[in-house]
């Protein structure tokens, strides 16, 4: 994390509401990736956020990867990588 510029960037998406410090925003990014990785495991997909890349990396077990920079695109990208429709609420 850059102390001079406050990376990661200032909150912009509604999921970052209430996160005022760069430390809080970075911690929230890591937590979202951790939860998403758990949800995606049955689909054979992984999610990772290294805190440096401008977005989350979604990957298949065969190695295909996509960086998703807009949280609104996560589920469409998951469906594309999984090769089928996926409803995260149909658990």
N, C-alpha and C positions, 0 to 999 in steps of 0.2 A: 504494500500500500504506500502511496506517495503522500507524505505529510505536507508537501508544498501545494499540491494541486487538489488534494482531497479525493483521489481515486479510490474506489469507484465513483463514477459520476453522481452528481446530485440526484436525488430521487425524482423519478419522472412517471413511472408506471404506478398504478394504484396499489400494487402489492408492496410498494416501498413506503406507503403512507405512514407517517409517524417516525420514520427512521431519519434522524437528524444528523448523526455523525457518520463519517466514512467507515468507521469501525462497525457500527450497527448495520449499515448497508451491506458491507462485505460479509458479516456473520449471517445475515438473512439470505444472501445469495448461496452461501455454503449449505445452509439448512434446507433451502428449497431443492437444491441438487440432491441432497441426501434423501429427502422424502421422495422425490421423483424417481431416483434410482431404485428405491424399494418397490415403488408401484410398477416400474417397468420390467423388473426382473422376470416375471412370468412370461413376458412377451419376447424375451431374449434380447432386450435392449438395455443400455446403460446410460446414465446421465452423470456428467462431471462438470464442475465449475472450478477452475484453478485460481480464480480471482484476478487473473491477468488478462485472459482473453475477454473480449467484449461480448460476452454471452455464455450460454451453456452449450457444452458439447454433448450431443446425443449420438450414440454409436450402436451398431449391431455387433453381435458376437463374431461375425465374419470380418469386421474391421471397417465397414462403411461408416463414415462419420459426417455430421453436419453441425455447424455452429449456428445456434439459434440466438439472435440478438434481441428479438422482440418476443416477450412472454406470450403475446397473443398467437404466435405461430407455433408454439410448442406442440399442441395436440395435432395440428395438421402435419407437422414434420414426423411425429411419432407414427401416425397412420401411414405415411409414405414409407418410412423405414420398415415398419412391421408388415406392410403389404396388405393391410386389411383395416376396416373401420374399427375404432376403439372408443368405447365410452368409459371414461374414468369413474363414473358414478355407478356403473352397472356391476360393481365388485362383488 
